[in-house]
Amino acid sequence: VGADVDELESLYRDRFRAFAALATAVVGSTSEAYDVVQDAFVTAVRKRRAYRGDGTLEAWVWRIVLNKARDARRRQRLDDLDPTAATNGHHADADVRLLIARLPARQREAIFLRYYAGLDYAAIAEVLGISSGTVGATLHSARGALREVMEVADA
Amino acid sequence: MPDRLAEALAELAAPAEGLQQNWHDVARRARKARRRTAMALAAAGAVVLASTALAVAPTLLRSNAVAFMRTVAIEPTGAPPAVRRAFAAHRWAGRPRAAASLATTHGRAVLWVAPLRGRGWCEGLQLPRTRFTGRTITCRWWSGTNGPFGGGFVGPALFVGRAAVTDGRELRLRFADGSSVDVPTNDGFYLYRVAERRLIKSEPRALLLREHGRVIGRLRLSSLYGGPLAAGSASHRPGGVDLARARAVLAATTRAGRVAIFSAPSKLAPATCWWLWIRRGTYDSGCVGNDRDTTSLWRVVATRVRVRSKVLWLLWGRAGSDFASLELRYQDGRRVPLARKHGYFLHVVRGPERVRGHRPALLVGRGANGRVLRRQLLLPFAWAPGP
């Protein structure tokens, strides 16, 4: 058991944009997101023998990318956080991104994986280490929270 | 509202455009990492020691604030049964207390809070006409590394959360024009909506925690509309439209070329489609069922878009026939009626209207009896950078 470097390279080339999208959404800047993805794959390459094959390789790498992004975000000082830095000029999304940035971590990550990375419930469950049902409930809660705040903000 | 959220989530654009993959960089970093392993281990030890020392110092310095954020001093108050049940069902939460409330068009919104075993707090925002359940409640375990601001949503107009507002401290919201307002708190909790008259003048930029007039904590809010302009990438007109019956409903000449709203019936469904045309491309489009075409339809788009190095400020959209009039209100108090044709409107914001203090800031739609049916802030204009 263990991953092959070629497999990792292939995964990197196929899914780089999705990994980068998730990292950007979590850390809030594209430049840092690039480092997150690169470092995540460095880790994946160096620890490829630790991949036990009890899930898909892609989910294993997603977990590494997500953890790297979490670490990067944790390193940022709270008062330097820029919840809308990832708007990239798509201003229509800015309000929603801002609200997402304020969700509890689990809900925020589920939203990122679903809407930024385009993963299905099963894949999200594998990445976050929870059941598909919990993924559904988490996304439901997140959408509910966003909807509530949008309603009050508009009231 | 659900539609708006669903659309917003579905349309979230991948924000990583511009990043290029580079596998050679990964390989290079991996080699470098291997070479540095021994050194990194030693350095990691040093870093752990240093970071531990650094982490301890501010924690000790902020111990009062940490203690403050770990407790809830508000006495338990009466709460509606649903709120009581929701908090009671939570494993760690104490009894709920009303920390703050806010008047909305449908009733009062109330921020309920409860202590979390002396290690933080739980909060839940009760909204009118919305069920309060266990999922409404969020709990936060607090540590010294969390800083002075905690939780809640922060938006352009709505601020919900908690700050370490201990004795001698105050919470203020600062705007881009340098002005600031006091944010009322109760045991550090706040539920604050910025007044519309302030929003149309300037953009909130930071929550400031001040102690005896000195800023000791800052939660920066990046500018929502001050960054790069909307991409303005061309899209496609809706599929299935009857092009033979397409017509330019409204048009204007701009420095970037002709801007027009085209409309045509759909061949696929009883619907009317439209698309915004700028110079040689479609920039936005949509369709609406004919049965929804008359009443309460309200689509307002305010955007700044770059077309061939020219920056256009465009306000366009559509209002149903129950809107008897549309009025554009400016930052300087001017009010100008906005003309419509077949429900569509198109306004190009030009030179003098782009000067700060004189920009369009609000669109108001009224019914036949003069009653205001809808209001839409035009924040992309009001908060745009520039003179």
Interface residues (C-beta under 8 A of the other chain):
Chain A: E9 Y12 R13 F16 R17 A18 A20 A21 A23 T24 A25 T30 A33 Y34 V37 Q38 D39 F41 V42 V45 R46 R77 L78 D79 D80 L81 D82 P83 T84 A85 A86 T87 N88 G89 H90 H91 A92 D93 A94 D95 V96 R97 L98 L99 R102 P104 I111 Y115 Y116 H140 S141 R143 G144 A145 L146 R147 E148 V149 M150 E151 V152 A153 D154 A155
Chain B: M1 P2 R4 L5 A8 L9 A10 E11 L12 A13 A14 P15 A16 E17 G18 L19 Q21 N22 W23 D25 V26 A27 R29 A30 A33 R34 L102 T104 T105 H106 A109 L125 L127 T130 R135 T136 T138 N146 G147 F149 G151 G152 F153 V154 G155 P156 A157 L158 V160 R193 G217 R218 L219 R220 L221 S222 S223 L224 Y225 G227 P228 L229 A230 A231 T303 P380
